Amino acid sequence: MLSNSNLNAPLNKKSSKVDENSLNNLDFADNEATIDKDHPQSNSMRSQSSGTKSSSTAVGFNLINTAIGGGILGYPYIVRQLGIVIGVFFIIFAGLLTVFSTSVLQKCKNLSKKNSYVEIAEACFAQKGRILCAVVIVINTLGGCILYLTVFATVVQNLLEAFHPACDPDLDSPPFFCKNNTLIAFGGLLILPFNFLKKLDKLKFVSLVKVGAVAVFTIITVAFSISRIISGENASDITLWPGSGTPVATIAAVPSIFFGYSFLYNQFTLYDSLKDPSDKKFAKILKFSLSFIGFIYLSVGLFGYLIYGNETDNMLINFKKKDLGPFWFAVLNIGFFICSLGGIPLKFYPAKNIIYEAVYTQIKKGSKELEQQPQHPSLSEIEEDTHQKDKMLYIIVVLAINIFIVLMALVVPGVNQVLGPLGSVGSASLMFLFPMSFYLKLENEGGRMKVYAMILLMFGATVLVVGLVTNILAMSL
């Protein structure tokens, strides 16, 4: 637990770029995090633009780039499990619920007079609310790291099997370096130096690569599906309703839909980066961006399912060199290779800072060293070697988290098995449980908005419990 001594550290004169989304601005303007003198751990989760503000177009691009990532690979599988009718309905429904949740969260910002997700949590539920919120954000971001590491191993294996004769999947005993577990371990070693970075401005290019990879993936999926339909080669086992899998697998697929929309804890960073911000202006950006995101998810989910039918899984596994040709197959996989390799440090960074500060406070809690040093060292101070012991602690924390990510990636069977639990715990909490709880706590007047908030609170709790249970059962079957 984070102690009050950690939360009341005085203002550090140095600031660093800590929020992942400050790197995703269209113009890559330098957005420095404002050090919160009462709650320094929020530096990992909140950034305020101190320089150039962004246009509505840039903020919309930033929002889309923040939301769409590796989770897009799972939407064809979702449509396969739910059937076309219910699958399309839920993708649209999730987008509409996200619009409502962002509106509620914006109202909570105005009611609480706070400017970050975790600060609203503390305003509503004191220190326990802040800690719980931070824990969920850590789960969500580390889950993203596991997802990207799984994607990394998949694309490297695809490229080896397609272009290295020794890794031909038809061979009985391929070399060890062709196996998925070996590639996950290799990926864990490869990303380790990046996870030690104190500043992420060197990874700015990852945002553009991610946009390119997603764009190529979407175009390839839609174009290849249409060509198959025209030639009469599309899958013959397409179903409009659920029935391709077990009831458990069908229910377990639903929470994965919400993972693609779980950007709400970065909503205020996006708002603060807007030139001449206003709730009305930001609402228009949200509606347009979420409409575009929903269209991308619908296109990939529907057309991806039409290609492979009941054989649909992670689309990076489904697409073969013989389907796309060597060039586009290589472009698609190399794009996701760079996206996953650079995406892990971006997800890793806020979780690392939250965990480091929590561990530091617990170790020093009640000690004379903490009493004599009320301000714990910042990452910039560690970088300057002014606190040798704390630098060692920082190294241990980073190594421990990195090992945890690798071990979890080795355990989970694939991308879809990561998305389900993440959608159940992280997305359900960040999209429904927290915002609706905030609103019910802050709003004193009644009305339909409170009724809707209560309904969505119960919906979020259902998604969390039922989704988590069914995903655990689905992995054990």
C-alpha positions in Angstrom: 0.0 0.0 0.0 1.2 3.5 -0.7 1.8 5.4 2.4 1.0 9.1 3.1 4.6 9.9 3.3 5.0 9.0 -0.3 1.9 10.9 -1.3 3.0 14.1 0.4 6.4 14.4 -1.1 7.3 18.0 -1.9 7.5 19.3 -5.4 10.4 18.1 -7.4 12.0 20.8 -9.5 12.7 18.5 -12.4 10.0 17.1 -14.7 10.1 14.3 -17.1 8.1 13.0 -20.0 6.2 10.2 -18.5 2.8 9.7 -20.1 2.7 7.3 -23.1 0.1 9.4 -24.9 2.2 12.5 -24.9 4.3 10.7 -27.5 1.3 10.0 -29.6 0.4 13.6 -30.5 0.3 14.2 -34.3 2.9 16.9 -34.2 4.9 15.2 -31.4 5.0 18.4 -29.4 6.9 18.1 -26.2 4.4 17.6 -23.4 6.1 17.6 -20.0 4.4 16.0 -17.1 3.5 18.3 -14.3 4.8 17.0 -11.0 1.9 16.7 -8.5 3.4 17.7 -5.2 0.8 16.0 -3.2 0.7 12.8 -5.3 3.9 12.1 -7.2 2.8 8.7 -8.4 0.2 10.3 -10.6 3.1 11.6 -12.7 3.0 8.2 -14.4 -0.6 8.6 -15.4 -1.2 12.3 -16.0 0.4 14.7 -18.4 -0.5 18.3 -19.1 0.7 20.2 -22.1 3.0 23.0 -21.1 3.9 24.0 -24.6 2.1 23.9 -28.0 -1.5 22.9 -27.9 -2.9 20.5 -30.5 -5.7 21.0 -33.0 -9.0 19.1 -32.9 -7.7 16.9 -35.8 -4.4 16.1 -33.9 -6.3 15.3 -30.7 -8.7 13.0 -32.6 -5.7 11.3 -34.3 -4.1 10.9 -30.8 -7.3 9.4 -29.4 -7.6 6.9 -32.3 -3.9 6.0 -32.0 -4.3 5.5 -28.2 -7.3 3.2 -28.5 -6.3 1.0 -31.5 -3.5 -1.4 -30.9 -2.8 -5.1 -30.8 -6.4 -5.7 -29.6 -7.6 -5.2 -33.2 -6.2 -8.7 -34.1 -8.9 -10.3 -31.9 -12.1 -8.8 -33.5 -12.5 -11.5 -36.2 -12.3 -14.1 -33.5 -15.0 -12.2 -31.5 -17.3 -12.2 -34.5 -16.7 -15.9 -35.0 -17.7 -16.7 -31.4 -20.7 -14.4 -31.3 -21.9 -14.8 -34.9 -22.3 -11.9 -37.3 -25.5 -10.4 -35.9 -24.6 -10.4 -32.2 -20.9 -9.7 -33.0 -21.7 -6.6 -35.0 -24.2 -5.5 -32.5 -21.8 -5.7 -29.6 -19.0 -3.8 -31.4 -21.4 -1.0 -32.1 -22.9 -1.2 -28.6 -19.5 -1.0 -27.0 -18.8 2.2 -29.0 -22.0 3.8 -27.8 -21.3 2.8 -24.2 -17.9 4.4 -24.5 -19.4 7.7 -25.7 -21.7 7.6 -22.6 -18.8 6.7 -20.3 -16.6 9.5 -21.6 -19.4 11.9 -21.1 -19.9 10.7 -17.5 -16.2 11.0 -16.8 -16.1 14.5 -18.1 -19.0 15.4 -15.7 -17.1 13.9 -12.9 -14.1 16.1 -13.7 -16.3 19.2 -13.5 -18.0 18.1 -10.3 -14.8 17.1 -8.5 -12.7 19.9 -9.9 -9.9 17.3 -10.4 -8.0 16.9 -13.6 -6.9 13.2 -13.6 -8.5 9.8 -13.4 -6.8 8.8 -10.1 -7.4 12.2 -8.5 -11.1 11.8 -9.1 -10.9 8.3 -7.6 -9.3 9.8 -4.5 -11.8 12.7 -4.3 -14.6 10.1 -4.3 -13.2 7.2 -2.2 -10.2 8.7 -0.4 -6.8 7.0 -0.6 -8.3 3.5 -1.1 -10.0 4.6 -4.2 -6.7 6.0 -5.6 -4.8 2.9 -4.8 -7.5 0.6 -6.4 -7.5 2.8 -9.5 -3.7 2.6 -9.7 -3.8 -1.2 -9.4 -6.3 -1.6 -12.2 -4.2 0.7 -14.4 -1.1 -1.4 -13.7 -3.1 -4.5 -14.6 -4.3 -3.0 -17.8 -0.9 -1.7 -18.9 1.1 -4.8 -17.9 -1.6 -6.8 -19.7 -0.9 -4.7 -22.8 2.8 -5.6 -22.4 1.9 -9.3 -22.3 -0.3 -8.9 -25.4 2.5 -7.1 -27.4 5.1 -9.7 -26.4 2.7 -12.5 -27.6 2.3 -10.5 -30.9 6.0 -10.1 -31.2 6.6 -13.9 -30.9 3.9 -14.6 -33.4 5.2 -12.2 -36.1 8.8 -13.4 -35.7 7.6 -17.0 -35.9 5.6 -16.1 -39.0 8.6 -14.6 -40.7 10.9 -17.5 -39.8 8.5 -20.1 -41.0 7.9 -18.2 -44.3 11.4 -17.3 -45.2 13.8 -19.7 -43.2 13.8 -23.3 -44.6 14.8 -24.7 -41.3 11.7 -23.3 -39.6 9.2 -24.9 -42.1 6.2 -25.8 -40.0 5.8 -29.1 -41.8 9.1 -30.3 -40.3 8.8 -32.8 -37.5 11.5 -31.2 -35.3 12.2 -27.6 -36.1 15.1 -25.9 -34.4 14.6 -24.4 -30.9 14.9 -20.8 -32.2 11.7 -21.4 -34.4 9.5 -22.2 -31.4 7.1 -19.7 -29.8 8.4 -20.0 -26.3 12.0 -19.4 -27.3 10.9 -16.3 -29.2 8.9 -15.0 -26.2 12.0 -15.4 -24.0 14.1 -13.7 -26.7 11.6 -10.9 -26.9 11.8 -10.4 -23.2 15.6 -10.0 -23.4 15.3 -7.7 -26.4 12.9 -5.2 -24.7 14.7 -5.2 -21.4 17.0 -2.2 -22.2 14.0 -0.2 -23.5 12.1 -0.9 -20.3 14.9 0.9 -18.3 14.4 4.1 -20.3 13.7 7.2 -18.1 12.3 9.1 -21.1 10.4 7.8 -24.0 10.9 10.5 -26.6 13.3 8.2 -28.5 10.3 6.0 -29.2 8.2 8.6 -30.9 8.4 6.8 -34.2 6.5 3.9 -32.8 3.2 5.8 -32.9 3.5 6.3 -36.7 4.5 2.7 -37.2 1.5 1.5 -35.2 -0.8 3.7 -37.4 0.8 2.3 -40.5 0.6 -1.3 -39.3 -3.0 -1.0 -38.4 -3.9 0.7 -41.7 -2.1 -2.0 -43.7 -3.7 -4.7 -41.7 -7.2 -3.2 -42.1 -6.8 -2.7 -45.9 -5.4 -6.2 -46.4 -8.2 -7.8 -44.4 -11.0 -6.0 -46.3 -9.4 -6.2 -49.7 -8.5 -9.9 -49.4 -12.0 -10.7 -48.1 -13.7 -8.9 -50.9 -11.5 -10.6 -53.5 -12.4 -14.0 -52.0 -16.1 -13.2 -52.0 -15.9 -12.1 -55.7 -14.1 -15.3 -56.6 -16.4 -17.4 -54.5 -13.6 -18.6 -52.3 -14.9 -17.1 -49.0 -15.5 -19.4 -46.0 -18.6 -21.6 -46.3 -19.2 -22.1 -42.6 -20.3 -18.5 -41.8 -22.9 -18.2 -39.1 -25.2 -15.3 -38.3 -25.7 -16.4 -34.7 -23.5 -18.0 -32.0 -22.9 -21.7 -32.4 -19.3 -22.1 -33.7 -17.9 -22.6 -30.2 -19.0 -23.7 -26.7 -21.3 -21.4 -24.6 -18.3 -20.7 -22.3 -16.1 -19.6 -25.2 -18.9 -17.5 -26.6 -19.5 -15.6 -23.4 -15.7 -15.3 -22.8 -15.3 -13.4 -26.1 -17.6 -10.5 -25.1 -15.1 -8.7 -22.7 -12.5 -8.6 -25.4 -14.6 -6.1 -27.3 -14.3 -3.5 -24.6 -10.5 -3.7 -24.5 -10.3 -1.9 -27.8 -12.1 1.1 -26.2 -10.3 1.2 -22.8 -8.5 4.6 -23.2 -10.6 6.5 -20.6 -7.9 6.8 -18.0 -6.0 8.9 -20.6 -9.0 11.0 -21.4 -7.9 14.1 -19.5 -4.5 14.0 -21.0 -6.1 14.3 -24.4 -8.4 17.0 -23.2 -5.6 19.1 -21.8 -3.6 18.9 -25.1 -6.5 20.4 -27.0 -6.2 24.0 -28.1 -9.0 26.2 -26.5 -10.5 23.1 -24.8 -14.2 22.9 -23.9 -16.5 20.0 -23.1 -18.6 20.6 -26.2 -15.6 20.7 -28.5 -14.1 17.6 -26.9 -17.4 15.7 -27.1 -17.4 16.2 -30.9 -13.9 14.9 -31.1 -14.8 11.9 -29.0 -17.9 11.0 -31.1 -16.1 11.3 -34.4 -13.0 9.4 -33.2 -15.1 6.6 -31.6 -17.2 6.3 -34.8 -14.0 5.9 -36.8 -12.6 3.3 -34.3 -15.9 1.4 -34.4 -15.8 1.4 -38.2 -12.3 -0.1 -38.2 -13.2 -2.8 -35.6 -16.4 -3.6 -37.6 -14.5 -3.8 -40.9 -11.7 -6.0 -39.5 -14.0 -8.2 -37.4 -16.6 -8.8 -40.1 -14.3 -9.2 -43.2 -11.7 -11.2 -41.3 -14.4 -13.7 -40.2 -15.7 -13.9 -43.8 -12.3 -15.0 -45.0 -11.7 -17.9 -42.6 -15.0 -18.7 -40.9 -14.7 -21.1 -38.0 -11.0 -21.3 -38.5 -10.6 -17.6 -37.6 -8.2 -17.0 -34.7 -5.5 -14.4 -34.3 -5.4 -12.9 -37.8 -1.6 -12.8 -37.8 -1.7 -16.6 -37.6 -4.5 -17.0 -40.2 -2.8 -14.9 -42.9 -0.2 -17.0 -44.8 2.5 -16.0 -47.3 0.6 -17.9 -50.0 -2.5 -15.8 -49.3 -0.9 -12.3 -49.4 2.2 -12.9 -51.4 5.8 -12.5 -50.0 5.9 -8.7 -50.1 2.6 -7.9 -48.3 3.1 -10.8 -45.9 6.5 -9.4 -44.9 5.2 -5.8 -44.7 2.3 -6.8 -42.4 4.5 -8.8 -40.0 7.4 -6.4 -39.9 4.9 -3.6 -39.1 3.5 -5.4 -36.2 7.0 -6.5 -35.2 8.1 -2.8 -34.7 4.7 -1.9 -33.2 5.0 -4.7 -30.6 8.6 -4.1 -29.8 8.1 -0.4 -29.3 4.7 -0.7 -27.7 5.9 -2.7 -24.7 8.1 0.1 -23.2 5.2 2.6 -23.8 2.9 0.3 -21.8 5.6 -0.6 -19.3 6.5 2.9 -18.3 3.5 4.0 -16.2 3.2 0.6 -14.5 6.9 0.6 -13.7 6.7 4.1 -12.0 3.7 3.2 -10.0 5.1 -0.1 -8.8 8.6 1.4 -8.0 7.1 4.2 -5.9 4.9 1.8 -4.0 7.8 -0.6 -3.3 10.1 2.2 -2.3 7.5 3.5 0.2 6.9 0.1 1.7 10.6 -0.6 2.2 11.3 2.8 3.8 8.0 3.0 5.7 8.6 3.8 9.3 12.4 3.8 8.9 14.7 6.6 10.1 15.9 6.9 6.5 12.4 7.8 5.4 12.0 10.3 8.2 15.3 12.0 7.3 14.4 11.9 3.6 10.7 13.0 3.2 11.1 13.4 -0.5 11.9 10.1 -2.2 14.2 10.2 -5.2 12.6 10.8 -8.6 13.6 8.9 -11.7 15.7 11.8 -12.9 17.6 11.8 -9.6 18.2 8.1 -10.0 19.5 8.7 -13.4 22.1 11.1 -12.0 23.3 8.4 -9.6 22.5 10.6 -6.5 20.9 7.6 -4.8 22.8 4.4 -5.4 20.6 2.2 -3.2 17.5 3.5 -4.8 19.0 3.0 -8.3 19.6 -0.7 -7.4 15.9 -0.9 -6.2 14.8 0.6 -9.5 16.8 -2.0 -11.4 15.4 -4.8 -9.3 11.8 -3.6 -9.9 12.3 -3.3 -13.6 13.8 -6.8 -13.8 11.1 -8.3 -11.7 8.3 -6.8 -13.8 10.1 -7.8 -17.0 10.4 -11.4 -15.8 6.7 -11.4 -14.8 5.7 -10.3 -18.3 7.7 -13.0 -20.0 6.4 -15.7 -17.6 2.8 -14.7 -18.2 3.3 -14.6 -22.0 4.7 -18.1 -21.8 1.6 -19.3 -19.9 -1.2 -17.7 -22.0 -2.0 -19.7 -25.2 -2.4 -16.7 -27.5 -3.7 -13.2 -28.2 -7.3 -13.9 -27.6 -6.6 -15.5 -24.2 -4.9 -12.2 -23.2 -7.7 -9.9 -24.5 -10.5 -11.7 -22.6 -9.2 -11.4 -19.0 -7.9 -7.8 -19.7 -11.4 -6.8 -21.0 -13.0 -8.4 -18.0 -10.9 -6.8 -15.3 -9.2 -3.7 -16.8 -11.7 -2.5 -19.4 -14.8 -3.2 -17.3 -13.3 -1.3 -14.4 -11.9 1.7 -16.3 -14.9 2.0 -18.6 -17.9 1.3 -16.3 -17.2 0.5 -12.6 -15.0 3.6 -11.8 -16.7 6.3 -13.9 -20.2 5.3 -12.8 -19.1 5.0 -9.2 -17.6 8.4 -9.4 -20.7 9.9 -10.8 -23.0 8.3 -8.3 -20.8 9.6 -5.5 -20.4 13.1 -6.8 -23.8 13.9 -8.2 -26.3 14.8 -5.5 -29.3 15.4 -7.7 -31.4 12.5 -9.1 -32.5 12.1 -12.7 -32.2 9.7 -15.6 -28.4 10.1 -15.8 -28.1 8.5 -12.3 -30.4 5.7 -13.4 -28.3 5.0 -16.5 -25.1 5.2 -14.4 -26.5 2.6 -11.9 -27.4 0.3 -14.8 -24.0 0.6 -16.3 -22.4 0.0 -12.9 -24.2 -3.3 -12.7 -23.4 -4.1 -16.3 -19.7 -3.5 -15.6 -19.8 -5.7 -12.5 -21.4 -8.5 -14.6 -18.8 -8.2 -17.3 -16.0 -8.3 -14.7 -17.3 -11.4 -12.8 -18.9 -13.4 -15.6 -16.2 -12.5 -18.1 -13.3 -13.4 -15.8 -14.9 -16.7 -14.7 -15.7 -17.8 -18.3 -12.2 -16.8 -19.6 -10.6 -18.9 -16.8 -12.9 -21.8 -17.7 -12.2 -21.4 -21.4 -8.5 -21.6 -20.9 -8.8 -24.7 -18.7 -11.0 -26.6 -21.2 
